[in-house]
Amino acid sequence: MDFHTARPFAWPRGFTLTEILIILVIVGLLAVFGLPAVFRYSLQGNIEIARTLLKRIAVEEATWLGRHQRYGNLGELGYPAGTSSAAIYLSKDGTISGSASADAVYRVSLKLTPLSAGASDQAYFLITAQPLNRQTRDSDCATLSLASTGQVGASGTLGEADCWNR
């Protein structure tokens, strides 16, 4: 046997413990820094969906006022709610339902206020979107509101200007 041409013994190729540990550290760092960013963008996306719905309801209210000389409740505007005190639920994909579900991220309600105590016509409305389920983690904007006067609101730490002008 020629020892110069013989193949030396080769261990089966695989990963060393050091290589596996380095990969685990990299995956851990991605999880620690990447997942919170993904969740933050998800919350911001839900805020945008809620703001869009509030603006859409306000436009529908203006149209209703032009046709009926009063503001309408959510049921009259075509949403799955029966009275002015009823609420609709907004899911993370933008669908609207009349009942809360695990996918609901906001509870949207409409409050109609008459011009005077005995009047039946509504002279003012306030649309409010209260966070539900995982959206309650959002402390930046929290509850959003939009009034018939055009005034916007946000109960979170950022305030109205930052939450409505993103």
C-alpha positions in Angstrom: 0.0 0.0 0.0 1.3 3.4 -1.0 0.9 5.7 2.0 1.5 8.8 -0.1 -1.6 8.3 -2.3 -3.9 6.7 0.3 -6.9 8.9 1.5 -6.6 10.1 5.0 -9.5 9.2 7.3 -12.3 11.9 7.0 -14.9 12.6 9.6 -18.4 12.9 8.4 -19.1 16.5 7.5 -21.5 18.4 9.7 -21.8 21.5 11.8 -19.6 22.1 14.8 -21.0 23.2 18.1 -19.5 26.7 17.6 -21.2 27.1 14.2 -24.6 26.1 15.7 -24.1 28.5 18.7 -23.3 31.3 16.3 -26.5 30.6 14.3 -28.6 30.5 17.5 -27.2 33.9 18.6 -28.0 35.4 15.2 -31.6 34.0 15.2 -32.0 35.2 18.8 -30.9 38.7 17.9 -33.3 38.8 15.0 -36.1 37.7 17.3 -35.3 40.2 20.0 -35.0 43.2 17.6 -37.1 42.2 14.7 -40.3 40.9 16.2 -41.1 44.1 18.2 -40.7 46.1 15.0 -43.1 43.8 13.2 -45.6 44.1 16.0 -45.2 47.9 16.0 -45.9 48.1 12.3 -48.9 45.9 12.7 -50.3 48.2 15.3 -49.7 51.3 13.1 -51.4 49.6 10.2 -54.5 48.9 12.4 -54.5 52.6 13.4 -54.5 53.6 9.8 -57.5 51.3 9.1 -59.4 52.8 12.0 -58.6 56.4 10.9 -59.8 55.6 7.4 -63.1 54.1 8.8 -63.7 57.1 11.0 -63.2 59.5 8.1 -65.5 57.4 5.9 -68.3 57.4 8.5 -67.9 61.2 8.8 -68.3 61.6 5.0 -71.3 59.4 5.1 -72.8 61.5 7.9 -72.3 64.6 5.9 -74.1 63.0 2.9 -76.9 61.8 5.2 -77.2 65.3 6.7 -77.6 66.8 3.2 -80.4 64.4 2.4 -82.2 64.1 5.7 -81.4 67.4 7.5 -80.1 65.4 10.5 -77.3 62.9 11.2 -78.0 59.2 11.0 -77.1 56.4 13.3 -74.8 53.5 12.2 -77.7 51.4 11.2 -79.2 54.1 9.0 -75.8 54.5 7.4 -75.8 50.9 6.4 -73.5 49.4 9.1 -74.5 46.3 11.0 -75.8 48.2 14.0 -79.4 49.0 15.0 -79.3 52.1 17.1 -77.2 55.2 17.7 -75.7 53.6 20.8 -74.8 50.4 19.0 -71.2 49.8 17.9 -69.5 48.1 15.1 -66.3 46.1 15.3 -63.3 46.6 12.9 -61.1 43.6 12.3 -57.4 43.7 11.5 -58.1 43.1 7.8 -60.6 46.0 7.6 -63.8 44.0 7.7 -66.7 45.4 9.8 -69.1 43.3 11.8 -71.9 43.9 14.4 -70.3 41.7 17.0 -66.9 41.4 18.6 -64.5 38.6 17.6 -61.0 37.6 18.3 -59.9 39.4 15.1 -61.5 42.7 16.2 -59.0 45.4 16.8 -61.4 48.4 17.3 -64.9 49.0 18.7 -66.3 51.9 16.7 -69.2 53.8 18.2 -71.2 56.8 17.1 -72.7 59.3 19.5 -75.4 61.7 18.3 -76.2 64.8 20.3 -79.3 66.9 19.7 -79.1 70.7 19.2 -81.3 71.3 22.3 -82.6 69.1 25.1 -86.1 68.6 23.5 -85.1 68.4 19.9 -85.2 65.2 17.9 -82.7 66.3 15.3 -79.1 65.5 15.9 -76.8 68.5 15.5 -73.5 67.0 16.5 -71.8 63.6 16.2 -68.7 62.0 17.7 -67.2 58.8 16.3 -64.9 56.9 18.6 -62.7 53.9 17.9 -61.6 52.1 21.1 -58.8 49.5 20.8 -59.6 45.9 21.5 -57.7 42.6 21.9 -54.0 43.0 20.8 -54.6 46.6 19.7 -54.8 47.6 23.4 -51.0 47.3 23.4 -50.9 50.5 21.5 -50.2 53.3 24.0 -49.2 55.8 21.4 -52.6 56.6 20.0 -55.0 54.4 22.0 -58.6 55.6 21.5 -59.2 57.7 18.4 -62.1 60.1 17.8 -63.5 62.3 15.1 -66.3 64.9 15.7 -68.7 66.6 13.2 -66.7 69.8 13.7 -63.7 68.1 12.2 -61.9 68.0 15.6 -59.8 64.8 16.0 -58.7 63.2 19.2 -56.4 60.5 20.5 -56.0 59.4 24.1 -52.5 58.0 23.8 -49.1 59.5 24.6 -48.5 60.9 21.1 -51.6 63.1 21.0 -53.9 64.1 18.2 -51.4 65.7 15.8 -49.1 62.8 15.7 -51.8 60.1 15.6 -53.9 61.8 12.8 -51.1 63.2 10.7 -48.9 60.1 10.2 
